[in-house]
Amino acid sequence: MDSAANLTSATTPQIDLETWRAQVEQELRGADFERAVVRKSVEGGRIEPVYCAGNSPETTPGLPGQAPFLRGSRDNGSWSNAPRYDIPHAAAVRKAALKDLEGGANGMWLQLDACARLGLAPDSPIGSEAWGDGGCMVWSLDGWRALMADIRLDMMDLALDAGANSLCNFAGLVALARERGEDISQARWNLGLDPLGNLARDGFLPLGSRCMMHQVGTAIAWTKEHMPNTRAMLVSTEVYHMAGASLAQQLGIMAATMTHYLTLGERLGMPLEDIAAGIGLRLVPSRELFPGIAFLRAARLIWSRILSECGFTEEEMPAPWIHAVNSRRTLTRADAWTNQLRGTTQTLAAILGGADMITTFAYDEALGQPSPLGRRVARNTQNILGEESHLDQVVDAGGGSYLIESLTESIGAEAWAIFQGIQANGGMPNVLTTGWIHDRLAQERILAESAVRKREQPISGVSSYPSKDGKVEEGEPYLTQRDEERVRDWIQSRDPEDRCCVLTVAGGFEEIISASQAGTDVFALTEALGDLAGNHCEGPKAEPLPLMRDAAGFERMQERALELRAAGFKPIVFLATLGTASEYSARLSFAQQFFTVGGFEYVIGSSLEDLSESGAEILCICGNDQAYANMEVSHLVSFKQAGVKKLLLAGRPPDVTTGNTWQQAGLDSFIGLGCDALTILSNLQEVYG
């Protein structure tokens, strides 16, 4: 033992962090250590420049596939490649899905439209505004036949997003499988029953909470008996992520939602192990690689901790199933090709984090319906990472990394504190209906938007390295005239008898399946389910969460620049250089990229004659600190007298904190790292009306 210890000590370099830091501070020559070498992730917290054994938690990590599942839910590196399908027309979904399945995908994430999710017919007051919204218009067994033609239900993984109306929509799928004689008993599906997530997204639950409880109990019991590998319940944090949630907030909300569902099952008299085994997770790793990996590992730790608190032993504890999805919040419309960079990073984080199902977005889906090329790139991103990089042969590749282990612990600890805060305020239903969670997400959203505005969180192709012409390519519209015609035809052809359906008081799932097989559409099934004795009630209501897209502010500004050009204006900035090229080049380069982001052209010069020839009404001075210190205020005044309407300076003037000389001379703003680029550039556009 002693010799082994000596050998380890002799061969493993030991880091003296105090000595290392002293050396770094000496090299920085007075620059702030925190600002220079410590990175603060917008969502993942503080990231140190160096990690060592002391940063790694002392908890036992366990083995892959075993509780506490830190190292993964299974002992192999495979996952399901499940593209997202949310376009309105069933035939278009079928065409895209067949192409994806032929190209290497082995799953589907199918989102149904708002009419199907809410159980409101397209000729109803609300349904007339909801058809085609957010998903496919599949409303009856005929629709499922059209969508799933030539697609084997028993040979793929399926994640269904049918909102709080999952049971009635799921009945059509089961009816189709039985009609075709396909055995789906061993299928690995998720029915997507997520009442709290639906309340956060839609603001209400169709048919109320009593009917929701009926669906939960029925779905868990039926799937346990007939489809034991299928999970009826889902805890999705996607809507919270889109509303601004950080990684830790996602996990805190996940824990609170999961706890509520476990409690709900107990109220229904169901065994706790059945409820836990019937819950799946849908999480969004988001932007950054290392925090994204740690985020998924922390999710499994929190899952295990909650079940442990419920009395599960490690041997009894079911493994979590995680569907990791790319972030729509990070998609850009401008220079959409750059979405491939974000999609690949997020997909890699999902793989290395041990997700069971992964959805990579199409790079052009923010433009409308994804193109065939966009879908091909999305599915092949996973194929290449798996089959060419061999990541499907590795389990927990980040395990043991001091950075990954430290981030896992810190994100998990922060998430647990958020979970406790939610529970202290009445649990997840209460924080949704009272708006408590809305306020917390709004605070996080402000921080995230500030980081984007200041380009502390740069967006390639938009706030960093934008395309020169600034034009946004047009995709195929999400809804077309043909979709409107199909809806009108469907309403006109709907048999009045299809609007009537009577279920017994028991309202068992087999009865709902039989009604679907007989041709009853999802709207009649939903109404009948609500008519059961004691089912229908008002139910909870909440303010729907606002959805954000990080690049939207910069994109609106760049669209404004195009409008100005179309109106005959030519936004130009004159970049006035001070000193020699070696003295001004750094800040000149920064200014060139800065103004390009706002859609401005620039002219470089050093004299009033150059300014006059350029015709620019905006001027930015570019030099080093010494040049600014030696510059006469009269020089600035001369620029204003020459007709400059907006005067800026690249960098921070030396007397900004000691006096107002520069401001009195007419300096409107300075540009540099950490400045509010979006506000400054938007204000400059006002020069042109």
C-alpha positions as CSV (number, residue, x, y, z in Angstrom):
1,M,0.0,0.0,0.0
2,D,2.8,2.4,0.9
3,S,4.7,1.8,-2.3
4,A,1.5,2.2,-4.3
5,A,0.9,5.5,-2.6
6,N,4.4,6.7,-3.1
7,L,4.2,5.7,-6.8
8,T,1.0,7.7,-7.2
9,S,2.5,10.7,-5.4
10,A,5.6,10.6,-7.6
11,T,3.9,10.3,-10.9
12,T,0.8,12.5,-10.4
13,P,1.7,16.2,-10.6
14,Q,0.3,18.2,-7.7
15,I,-0.9,21.7,-8.3
16,D,-0.1,24.4,-5.8
17,L,-3.0,26.8,-6.7
18,E,-1.7,29.6,-4.6
19,T,1.7,29.6,-6.3
20,W,-0.1,29.2,-9.7
21,R,-2.4,32.1,-9.0
22,A,0.5,34.4,-7.9
23,Q,2.3,33.6,-11.1
24,V,-0.9,34.4,-13.2
25,E,-1.5,37.7,-11.4
26,Q,2.1,38.6,-12.1
27,E,1.6,37.9,-15.8
28,L,-1.6,39.9,-15.9
29,R,0.3,43.0,-14.8
30,G,-2.5,44.5,-12.8
31,A,-5.5,43.3,-14.8
32,D,-8.4,41.9,-12.8
33,F,-7.9,38.1,-12.2
34,E,-11.7,37.4,-12.1
35,R,-12.4,39.3,-15.3
36,A,-9.4,37.9,-17.1
37,V,-9.4,34.2,-16.4
38,V,-12.7,33.2,-14.6
39,R,-15.6,32.6,-17.0
40,K,-19.1,33.1,-15.8
41,S,-21.5,30.9,-17.7
42,V,-24.9,32.5,-18.1
43,E,-26.6,29.3,-17.2
44,G,-24.0,27.1,-15.6
45,G,-22.5,29.5,-13.1
46,R,-18.9,30.1,-12.4
47,I,-16.2,28.2,-14.3
48,E,-12.7,28.3,-12.9
49,P,-9.6,28.4,-15.1
50,V,-8.1,25.3,-13.4
51,Y,-9.6,22.4,-11.6
52,C,-7.9,19.8,-9.4
53,A,-8.8,16.8,-7.2
54,G,-10.0,19.2,-4.5
55,N,-12.8,20.4,-6.7
56,S,-14.3,16.9,-7.2
57,P,-17.1,15.9,-4.8
58,E,-16.5,13.0,-2.4
59,T,-19.7,11.2,-3.2
60,T,-19.4,7.7,-4.6
61,P,-20.4,7.9,-8.3
62,G,-21.6,4.3,-8.7
63,L,-21.6,2.3,-11.9
64,P,-23.4,3.0,-15.2
65,G,-27.0,1.8,-15.1
66,Q,-27.1,1.6,-11.3
67,A,-28.4,4.1,-8.7
68,P,-27.8,6.9,-8.1
69,F,-27.4,7.0,-12.0
70,L,-24.8,9.7,-11.9
71,R,-22.9,7.8,-14.6
72,G,-26.0,7.1,-16.8
73,S,-29.2,5.2,-16.8
74,R,-27.8,2.2,-18.7
75,D,-24.6,0.4,-19.2
76,N,-24.3,1.1,-23.0
77,G,-23.8,4.3,-25.0
78,S,-26.7,4.0,-27.4
79,W,-29.6,6.5,-27.7
80,S,-32.7,7.0,-29.8
81,N,-32.4,9.6,-32.6
82,A,-35.8,11.2,-32.7
83,P,-36.4,14.2,-35.0
84,R,-39.2,16.6,-34.1
85,Y,-42.4,16.7,-36.3
86,D,-44.7,19.6,-35.7
87,I,-45.8,20.7,-39.1
88,P,-49.6,20.8,-39.7
89,H,-50.3,18.4,-42.5
90,A,-50.2,14.6,-41.8
91,A,-49.0,13.6,-45.2
92,A,-46.1,16.1,-45.0
93,V,-45.1,14.6,-41.6
94,R,-45.3,11.1,-43.0
95,K,-43.0,12.0,-45.9
96,A,-40.5,13.6,-43.7
97,A,-40.6,10.8,-41.1
98,L,-40.0,8.1,-43.8
99,K,-37.0,10.0,-45.1
100,D,-35.6,10.3,-41.6
101,L,-36.2,6.7,-40.7
102,E,-34.5,5.6,-43.9
103,G,-31.6,8.0,-43.1
104,G,-30.8,6.6,-39.7
105,A,-33.3,8.0,-37.3
106,N,-35.1,5.4,-35.1
107,G,-37.6,7.5,-33.3
108,M,-40.2,10.3,-33.6
109,W,-41.1,13.3,-31.5
110,L,-44.6,14.0,-32.7
111,Q,-46.3,17.2,-31.6
112,L,-50.0,17.6,-32.2
113,D,-51.7,20.9,-32.9
114,A,-53.5,23.0,-30.3
115,C,-57.0,21.7,-31.4
116,A,-55.9,18.1,-30.6
117,R,-54.0,19.1,-27.5
118,L,-57.0,21.0,-26.0
119,G,-59.8,18.8,-27.5
120,L,-61.4,21.7,-29.2
121,A,-62.8,21.2,-32.7
122,P,-61.7,23.6,-35.4
123,D,-65.2,24.9,-35.8
124,S,-65.5,25.9,-32.1
125,P,-64.8,29.5,-30.9
126,I,-61.3,28.7,-29.6
127,G,-60.5,25.9,-32.0
128,S,-61.1,28.1,-35.0
129,E,-58.0,30.1,-33.9
130,A,-56.0,27.1,-32.8
131,W,-55.9,24.6,-35.7
132,G,-52.5,23.9,-36.9
133,D,-50.9,25.7,-34.0
134,G,-47.7,24.0,-32.9
135,G,-48.2,20.6,-34.4
136,C,-49.9,18.2,-36.7
137,M,-53.6,18.1,-37.4
138,V,-54.5,14.5,-36.6
139,W,-58.0,14.4,-35.3
140,S,-59.3,10.9,-36.0
141,L,-58.3,7.3,-36.9
142,D,-58.3,8.4,-40.6
143,G,-55.7,11.0,-39.7
144,W,-53.5,8.5,-38.0
145,R,-53.8,6.2,-41.0
146,A,-52.5,9.0,-43.3
147,L,-49.7,10.0,-40.9
148,M,-48.4,6.5,-40.1
149,A,-48.8,4.8,-43.5
150,D,-45.7,2.6,-44.2
151,I,-44.4,3.4,-40.7
152,R,-44.1,0.4,-38.4
153,L,-45.4,1.5,-34.9
154,D,-43.7,-1.6,-33.3
155,M,-40.3,-0.8,-34.6
156,M,-39.6,2.8,-33.5
157,D,-39.4,4.9,-30.3
158,L,-42.2,7.5,-30.1
159,A,-42.5,10.6,-27.9
160,L,-46.0,12.0,-28.2
161,D,-46.8,15.6,-27.3
162,A,-50.6,15.7,-27.1
163,G,-50.8,18.1,-24.3
164,A,-53.2,17.5,-21.4
165,N,-55.4,15.5,-23.8
166,S,-53.0,12.6,-24.3
167,L,-55.4,9.8,-23.5
168,C,-57.9,10.6,-26.3
169,N,-55.1,11.1,-28.8
170,F,-53.2,8.0,-27.8
171,A,-56.3,5.9,-28.3
172,G,-56.1,6.6,-32.1
173,L,-52.5,5.2,-32.2
174,V,-53.5,2.1,-30.3
175,A,-56.5,1.6,-32.5
176,L,-54.3,1.9,-35.6
177,A,-51.8,-0.7,-34.3
178,R,-54.6,-3.2,-33.6
179,E,-56.1,-2.6,-37.0
180,R,-52.7,-3.4,-38.6
181,G,-52.0,-6.3,-36.3
182,E,-48.8,-4.7,-35.0
183,D,-47.6,-5.7,-31.5
184,I,-46.7,-2.6,-29.6
185,S,-46.5,-4.3,-26.2
186,Q,-42.8,-3.9,-26.0
187,A,-42.6,-0.4,-27.6
188,R,-40.6,2.3,-25.8
189,W,-42.9,5.2,-26.0
190,N,-43.7,8.3,-23.9
191,L,-47.3,9.5,-24.0
192,G,-46.3,13.0,-22.8
193,L,-49.0,13.4,-20.1
194,D,-47.6,16.5,-18.4
195,P,-50.5,18.5,-16.8
196,L,-48.3,21.1,-15.1
197,G,-46.2,21.7,-18.2
198,N,-49.4,22.1,-20.2
199,L,-50.8,24.6,-17.6
200,A,-47.6,26.6,-17.9
201,R,-47.9,26.6,-21.7
202,D,-51.6,27.0,-22.4
203,G,-52.8,28.6,-19.2
204,F,-55.5,26.1,-18.4
205,L,-56.3,22.3,-18.4
206,P,-59.0,21.1,-20.8
207,L,-61.9,19.6,-18.8
208,G,-60.2,20.6,-15.5
209,S,-58.2,18.8,-12.8
210,R,-60.6,16.0,-12.0
211,C,-60.6,14.8,-15.6
212,M,-56.8,15.2,-15.6
213,M,-56.5,12.9,-12.6
214,H,-58.7,10.3,-14.3
215,Q,-56.4,10.4,-17.4
216,V,-53.3,10.0,-15.2
217,G,-54.6,7.0,-13.3
218,T,-56.0,5.4,-16.4
219,A,-52.9,5.9,-18.5
220,I,-50.4,4.6,-15.9
221,A,-52.5,1.5,-15.1
222,W,-53.1,0.7,-18.8
223,T,-49.5,1.1,-19.9
224,K,-48.3,-1.0,-17.0
225,E,-50.4,-3.9,-18.1
226,H,-50.3,-3.6,-21.9
227,M,-47.1,-1.6,-22.7
228,P,-44.7,-2.0,-19.7
229,N,-41.8,-0.2,-21.5
230,T,-43.9,2.9,-22.2
231,R,-44.0,5.8,-19.8
232,A,-47.4,7.6,-19.6
233,M,-46.2,10.7,-17.6
234,L,-43.7,13.3,-18.6
235,V,-41.9,16.1,-16.8
236,S,-40.9,18.6,-19.5
237,T,-38.9,21.7,-18.7
238,E,-38.9,23.0,-22.3
239,V,-41.6,25.7,-21.8
240,Y,-39.7,27.0,-18.7
241,H,-36.4,27.1,-20.7
242,M,-38.1,29.0,-23.4
243,A,-39.4,31.5,-20.7
244,G,-35.8,32.1,-19.6
245,A,-35.1,29.3,-17.0
246,S,-31.4,28.6,-16.2
247,L,-30.1,25.1,-16.1
248,A,-30.5,25.0,-12.3
249,Q,-34.1,26.4,-12.5
250,Q,-35.0,23.7,-15.0
251,L,-33.9,21.0,-12.6
252,G,-35.6,22.7,-9.6
253,I,-38.8,22.8,-11.6
254,M,-38.3,19.2,-12.7
255,A,-37.9,18.1,-9.1
256,A,-41.0,20.0,-7.9
257,T,-43.1,18.7,-10.9
258,M,-42.0,15.1,-10.4
259,T,-42.8,15.3,-6.7
260,H,-46.3,16.6,-7.4
261,Y,-46.9,13.7,-9.8
262,L,-45.7,11.2,-7.3
263,T,-48.1,12.7,-4.7
264,L,-50.9,12.8,-7.3
265,G,-50.5,9.0,-7.9
266,E,-50.6,8.3,-4.2
267,R,-53.9,10.2,-4.0
268,L,-55.2,7.9,-6.8
269,G,-54.2,4.9,-4.7
270,M,-51.5,3.7,-7.1
271,P,-48.3,2.0,-6.0
272,L,-45.4,4.5,-5.8
273,E,-43.2,2.2,-7.9
274,D,-45.7,2.2,-10.7
275,I,-45.9,6.0,-10.8
276,A,-42.1,6.5,-10.7
277,A,-41.6,3.9,-13.5
278,G,-44.2,5.7,-15.5
279,I,-42.5,9.1,-15.5
280,G,-40.1,10.4,-18.2
281,L,-38.1,13.6,-18.4
282,R,-37.7,16.1,-21.2
283,L,-34.8,18.5,-20.6
284,V,-33.0,21.2,-22.6
285,P,-29.1,21.2,-22.1
286,S,-29.0,24.5,-24.0
287,R,-26.0,26.5,-25.2
288,E,-22.7,25.4,-23.5
289,L,-21.0,22.0,-23.7
290,F,-19.6,21.4,-20.2
291,P,-22.6,22.8,-18.2
292,G,-24.9,20.9,-20.6
293,I,-23.2,17.6,-19.8
294,A,-23.2,18.3,-16.0
295,F,-26.9,19.4,-16.2
296,L,-28.0,15.9,-17.4
297,R,-25.9,14.1,-14.9
298,A,-27.3,16.4,-12.1
299,A,-30.8,15.6,-13.3
300,R,-30.3,11.9,-12.6
301,L,-28.8,12.6,-9.2
302,I,-31.9,14.7,-8.3
303,W,-34.2,11.9,-9.6
304,S,-32.4,9.4,-7.4
305,R,-32.5,11.7,-4.3
306,I,-36.2,12.3,-4.6
307,L,-37.0,8.6,-4.9
308,S,-34.6,7.8,-2.1
309,E,-36.6,10.3,0.1
310,C,-39.7,8.4,-0.9
311,G,-38.3,5.2,0.5
312,F,-36.8,3.5,-2.6
313,T,-33.7,1.5,-2.0
314,E,-31.0,1.6,-4.7
315,E,-32.0,-1.9,-5.9
316,E,-35.7,-0.9,-6.2
317,M,-35.2,2.5,-7.8
318,P,-36.2,2.7,-11.5
319,A,-33.7,4.4,-13.8
320,P,-34.7,7.8,-15.2
321,W,-35.5,8.2,-18.9
322,I,-34.3,11.5,-20.4
323,H,-35.3,13.0,-23.7
324,A,-32.7,15.8,-24.3
325,V,-33.9,18.3,-26.9
326,N,-32.1,21.2,-28.7
327,S,-33.1,24.7,-27.6
328,R,-35.4,26.5,-29.9
329,R,-34.6,29.6,-27.9
330,T,-31.1,29.6,-29.4
331,L,-32.2,29.4,-33.0
332,T,-31.6,32.3,-35.3
333,R,-33.4,33.5,-38.4
334,A,-30.4,35.5,-39.6
335,D,-27.6,33.5,-41.1
336,A,-29.5,30.3,-40.2
337,W,-26.6,28.1,-41.3
338,T,-24.9,29.0,-38.0
339,N,-27.6,27.1,-36.2
340,Q,-25.7,23.9,-37.1
341,L,-22.9,25.0,-34.8
342,R,-25.4,25.4,-31.9
343,G,-27.2,22.2,-32.7
344,T,-24.0,20.2,-32.8
345,T,-22.8,21.5,-29.5
346,Q,-26.1,20.8,-27.8
347,T,-26.4,17.4,-29.3
348,L,-22.8,16.5,-28.2
349,A,-23.7,17.6,-24.6
350,A,-26.8,15.4,-24.7
351,I,-24.8,12.4,-25.9
352,L,-22.0,12.8,-23.4
353,G,-24.6,13.6,-20.7
354,G,-26.2,10.2,-21.2
355,A,-29.6,11.1,-22.7
356,D,-31.8,8.2,-23.8
357,M,-33.5,10.0,-26.6
358,I,-32.1,13.1,-28.4
359,T,-33.8,15.6,-30.8
360,T,-31.5,17.8,-32.9
361,F,-33.3,20.8,-34.4
362,A,-33.2,21.5,-38.1
363,Y,-31.0,24.6,-38.7
364,D,-33.8,26.4,-40.7
365,E,-36.9,25.6,-38.6
366,A,-37.0,29.2,-37.3
367,L,-37.8,30.3,-40.9
368,G,-40.9,28.1,-41.2
369,Q,-41.3,24.4,-42.1
370,P,-37.8,22.7,-42.0
371,S,-36.4,22.0,-45.4
372,P,-35.4,18.4,-46.4
373,L,-31.8,19.5,-46.2
374,G,-32.4,20.9,-42.7
375,R,-33.8,17.6,-41.5
376,R,-31.0,15.6,-43.2
377,V,-28.3,17.7,-41.4
378,A,-30.2,17.3,-38.1
379,R,-30.4,13.5,-38.1
380,N,-26.9,13.1,-39.6
381,T,-25.5,15.2,-36.8
382,Q,-26.3,12.4,-34.4
383,N,-25.4,9.7,-36.9
384,I,-21.9,11.1,-37.4
385,L,-21.3,11.7,-33.7
386,G,-22.4,8.1,-33.0
387,E,-21.1,6.1,-35.9
388,E,-18.0,8.0,-37.0
389,S,-16.9,9.5,-33.7
390,H,-18.0,6.3,-31.9
391,L,-19.7,8.1,-29.1
392,D,-22.3,5.4,-29.0
393,Q,-19.6,3.1,-27.6
394,V,-18.8,5.3,-24.6
395,V,-20.7,5.6,-21.3
396,D,-20.2,8.7,-19.2
397,A,-17.2,10.0,-21.1
398,G,-17.0,13.1,-18.8
399,G,-17.0,11.1,-15.6
400,G,-14.0,11.7,-13.4
401,S,-13.3,15.1,-15.0
402,Y,-12.8,17.6,-12.2
403,L,-14.6,20.2,-14.2
404,I,-17.6,18.0,-15.0
405,E,-17.9,16.6,-11.5
406,S,-17.6,20.0,-10.0
407,L,-20.3,21.5,-12.3
408,T,-22.5,18.5,-11.7
409,E,-22.4,19.1,-8.0
410,S,-22.8,22.9,-8.2
411,I,-25.7,22.8,-10.6
412,G,-27.4,20.0,-8.6
413,A,-27.0,21.9,-5.3
414,E,-28.4,25.1,-6.8
415,A,-31.3,23.2,-8.3
416,W,-32.1,21.5,-5.0
417,A,-32.3,24.9,-3.3
418,I,-34.7,26.1,-6.0
419,F,-36.8,23.0,-5.6
420,Q,-37.0,23.7,-1.8
421,G,-38.0,27.2,-2.5
422,I,-40.9,26.0,-4.8
423,Q,-42.0,23.5,-2.1
424,A,-41.9,26.2,0.6
425,N,-44.3,28.3,-1.6
426,G,-46.9,25.6,-1.9
427,G,-45.5,23.4,-4.6
428,M,-45.5,23.5,-8.4
429,P,-49.3,24.0,-8.9
430,N,-49.4,26.9,-6.5
431,V,-46.3,28.7,-7.9
432,L,-47.8,28.5,-11.4
433,T,-51.3,29.8,-10.5
434,T,-50.0,32.6,-8.2
435,G,-47.3,33.8,-10.7
436,W,-44.5,33.1,-8.2
437,I,-42.5,31.1,-10.8
438,H,-43.2,33.7,-13.5
439,D,-41.5,36.4,-11.4
440,R,-38.4,34.2,-10.9
441,L,-38.2,33.3,-14.5
442,A,-38.6,37.0,-15.5
443,Q,-35.6,37.9,-13.3
444,E,-33.5,35.2,-15.0
445,R,-34.8,36.3,-18.4
446,I,-33.6,39.8,-17.7
447,L,-30.1,38.5,-16.9
448,A,-30.1,36.3,-20.1
449,E,-31.3,39.2,-22.3
450,S,-28.7,41.5,-20.8
451,A,-25.9,39.1,-21.5
452,V,-27.1,38.9,-25.2
453,R,-27.5,42.7,-25.5
454,K,-24.0,43.2,-24.1
455,R,-22.6,40.4,-26.3
456,E,-21.3,38.6,-23.2
457,Q,-23.3,35.8,-24.7
458,P,-22.4,36.3,-28.4
459,I,-24.6,34.8,-31.1
460,S,-22.6,33.8,-34.2
461,G,-24.1,35.1,-37.4
462,V,-26.2,37.7,-35.5
463,S,-24.5,39.7,-32.7
464,S,-21.0,38.3,-33.7
465,Y,-19.7,37.9,-37.3
466,P,-23.0,38.7,-39.0
467,S,-23.5,38.2,-42.7
468,K,-22.6,41.2,-44.9
469,D,-26.0,41.7,-46.6
470,G,-28.1,41.0,-43.4
471,K,-30.9,39.4,-45.4
472,V,-32.9,36.6,-43.9
473,E,-33.8,33.7,-46.3
474,E,-37.4,32.8,-46.5
475,G,-38.5,29.3,-45.7
476,E,-41.7,27.5,-46.5
477,P,-44.6,29.1,-44.4
478,Y,-45.6,27.1,-41.4
479,L,-49.3,27.4,-42.4
480,T,-50.4,27.6,-46.0
481,Q,-53.6,28.2,-48.0
482,R,-53.8,24.5,-48.6
483,D,-54.0,23.8,-44.8
484,E,-56.9,26.3,-44.5
485,E,-58.7,24.5,-47.3
486,R,-58.2,21.1,-45.6
487,V,-59.6,22.3,-42.4
488,R,-62.6,23.8,-44.1
489,D,-63.2,20.4,-46.0
490,W,-62.8,18.5,-42.7
491,I,-65.4,20.7,-41.0
492,Q,-67.9,20.3,-43.8
493,S,-67.4,16.5,-44.1
494,R,-67.7,15.8,-40.4
495,D,-70.7,13.6,-39.7
496,P,-73.0,15.0,-37.0
497,E,-72.9,11.5,-35.4
498,D,-69.2,11.9,-35.0
499,R,-69.9,14.7,-32.6
500,C,-71.6,12.3,-30.2
501,C,-70.0,9.8,-28.0
502,V,-71.1,8.3,-24.7
503,L,-68.6,6.6,-22.3
504,T,-69.6,4.7,-19.2
505,V,-68.9,6.1,-15.8
506,A,-65.7,4.0,-15.6
507,G,-64.3,5.6,-18.7
508,G,-61.7,2.9,-19.2
509,F,-59.1,3.3,-21.9
510,E,-60.3,0.2,-23.7
511,E,-63.7,1.8,-24.2
512,I,-62.0,5.0,-25.5
513,I,-60.0,2.8,-28.0
514,S,-63.1,1.1,-29.2
515,A,-64.8,4.4,-29.8
516,S,-61.8,5.6,-31.8
517,Q,-61.8,2.4,-33.8
518,A,-65.5,3.1,-34.6
519,G,-64.5,6.4,-36.2
520,T,-65.1,8.8,-33.3
521,D,-62.9,11.8,-33.5
522,V,-60.7,13.2,-30.7
523,F,-63.1,16.1,-30.0
524,A,-66.1,13.8,-29.3
525,L,-63.9,11.6,-27.2
526,T,-62.7,14.5,-25.2
527,E,-66.2,15.8,-24.6
528,A,-67.4,12.4,-23.6
529,L,-64.6,12.0,-21.1
530,G,-65.5,15.3,-19.6
531,D,-69.2,14.3,-19.3
532,L,-68.4,11.4,-17.0
533,A,-69.9,11.7,-13.6
534,G,-67.7,14.0,-11.5
535,N,-65.0,14.5,-14.1
536,H,-65.8,17.9,-15.4
537,C,-64.7,21.0,-13.4
538,E,-63.3,24.4,-13.9
539,G,-59.7,23.5,-13.1
540,P,-56.7,25.7,-12.4
541,K,-55.7,28.7,-14.5
542,A,-52.3,30.3,-14.9
543,E,-50.8,33.1,-17.0
544,P,-49.2,31.3,-20.0
545,L,-45.4,31.7,-19.8
546,P,-43.9,34.1,-22.4
547,L,-41.5,32.4,-24.9
548,M,-38.3,34.1,-25.9
549,R,-35.7,33.7,-28.6
550,D,-32.3,35.1,-27.8
551,A,-31.5,36.6,-31.2
552,A,-34.9,38.3,-31.7
553,G,-33.7,41.8,-30.6
554,F,-30.7,41.9,-32.8
555,E,-32.6,40.5,-35.7
556,R,-35.3,43.2,-35.4
557,M,-32.5,45.9,-35.4
558,Q,-30.9,44.3,-38.5
559,E,-34.3,44.2,-40.3
560,R,-34.7,47.9,-39.5
561,A,-31.3,48.5,-41.2
562,L,-32.6,46.8,-44.3
563,E,-35.7,48.9,-44.2
564,L,-33.6,52.1,-44.0
565,R,-31.7,51.1,-47.1
566,A,-34.9,50.2,-48.9
567,A,-36.1,53.7,-48.1
568,G,-33.1,55.3,-49.7
569,F,-30.9,55.9,-46.6
570,K,-27.3,54.7,-46.4
571,P,-26.3,54.2,-42.7
572,I,-22.6,55.0,-42.5
573,V,-20.2,55.4,-39.6
574,F,-16.9,57.3,-40.0
575,L,-14.1,55.6,-38.0
576,A,-11.6,58.3,-37.1
577,T,-8.2,56.8,-36.3
578,L,-5.7,58.4,-33.9
579,G,-2.0,57.7,-34.0
580,T,-0.2,54.9,-35.9
581,A,-1.7,51.7,-37.2
582,S,-0.2,49.7,-34.3
583,E,-1.9,52.1,-31.8
584,Y,-5.4,52.1,-33.2
585,S,-5.7,48.7,-35.0
586,A,-7.2,46.8,-32.0
587,R,-10.0,49.2,-31.4
588,L,-10.6,49.8,-35.1
589,S,-11.1,46.1,-35.6
590,F,-13.6,46.0,-32.7
591,A,-15.5,49.0,-34.1
592,Q,-15.7,47.5,-37.6
593,Q,-17.4,44.4,-36.3
594,F,-19.5,46.3,-33.8
595,F,-21.1,48.6,-36.4
596,T,-21.5,45.8,-38.9
597,V,-23.7,44.1,-36.4
598,G,-26.1,47.1,-36.6
599,G,-26.2,47.0,-40.4
600,F,-23.9,50.1,-40.8
601,E,-21.3,50.6,-43.4
602,Y,-18.1,52.3,-42.3
603,V,-15.4,54.6,-43.8
604,I,-12.0,54.8,-42.2
605,G,-10.1,58.2,-42.1
606,S,-8.2,60.6,-39.9
607,S,-9.2,64.1,-41.0
608,L,-12.1,66.4,-41.3
609,E,-11.7,66.2,-45.1
610,D,-12.1,62.5,-45.0
611,L,-15.2,62.9,-42.8
612,S,-16.7,65.4,-45.3
613,E,-16.1,63.1,-48.2
614,S,-17.7,60.1,-46.5
615,G,-21.1,61.9,-45.9
616,A,-21.3,60.2,-42.5
617,E,-23.3,61.7,-39.7
618,I,-22.0,59.2,-37.1
619,L,-18.4,59.2,-36.0
620,C,-16.4,56.8,-33.8
621,I,-12.9,57.6,-32.6
622,C,-10.5,54.7,-32.6
623,G,-7.1,54.9,-30.7
624,N,-5.3,53.7,-27.6
625,D,-5.5,55.0,-24.1
626,Q,-2.5,57.3,-24.5
627,A,-3.9,58.9,-27.6
628,Y,-7.1,59.6,-25.8
629,A,-5.2,61.2,-22.9
630,N,-3.3,63.5,-25.2
631,M,-6.4,64.4,-27.3
632,E,-7.6,68.0,-27.1
633,V,-11.3,68.5,-26.4
634,S,-11.4,71.1,-29.2
635,H,-10.8,68.2,-31.6
636,L,-14.1,66.6,-30.5
637,V,-15.9,69.9,-30.8
638,S,-14.7,70.3,-34.3
639,F,-16.3,67.0,-35.2
640,K,-19.7,68.2,-33.9
641,Q,-19.3,71.5,-35.7
642,A,-18.7,69.6,-39.0
643,G,-22.2,68.1,-38.8
644,V,-21.7,64.9,-36.8
645,K,-24.9,64.0,-35.0
646,K,-23.6,61.1,-32.9
647,L,-20.1,61.0,-31.5
648,L,-18.7,57.7,-30.1
649,L,-15.4,56.5,-28.8
650,A,-14.0,52.9,-29.0
651,G,-12.9,52.1,-25.5
652,R,-13.4,53.9,-22.2
653,P,-12.2,57.5,-22.1
654,P,-9.7,58.1,-19.2
655,D,-11.8,60.7,-17.4
656,V,-15.2,58.9,-17.5
657,T,-15.0,58.3,-13.7
658,T,-13.3,61.6,-12.7
659,G,-15.1,64.3,-14.7
660,N,-17.4,65.2,-17.5
661,T,-15.0,66.8,-19.9
662,W,-15.7,64.3,-22.7
663,Q,-19.4,64.4,-22.2
664,Q,-19.4,68.2,-22.3
665,A,-17.5,68.1,-25.5
666,G,-20.3,66.1,-27.1
667,L,-19.4,62.4,-26.6
668,D,-22.6,60.5,-26.9
669,S,-21.4,57.0,-25.9
670,F,-18.4,54.7,-25.8
671,I,-18.3,51.2,-27.2
672,G,-16.3,48.4,-25.8
673,L,-16.6,45.0,-24.1
674,G,-19.7,44.9,-21.9
675,C,-21.5,47.9,-23.4
676,D,-25.2,47.5,-24.3
677,A,-24.6,47.0,-28.0
678,L,-28.2,46.5,-28.9
679,T,-29.4,49.8,-27.3
680,I,-26.4,51.8,-28.7
681,L,-26.9,50.5,-32.3
682,S,-30.7,50.9,-32.2
683,N,-30.3,54.5,-31.0
684,L,-27.9,55.2,-33.8
685,Q,-30.4,54.0,-36.4
686,E,-32.7,56.8,-35.2
687,V,-30.4,59.3,-36.9
688,Y,-32.0,58.3,-40.1
689,G,-35.6,58.5,-38.8
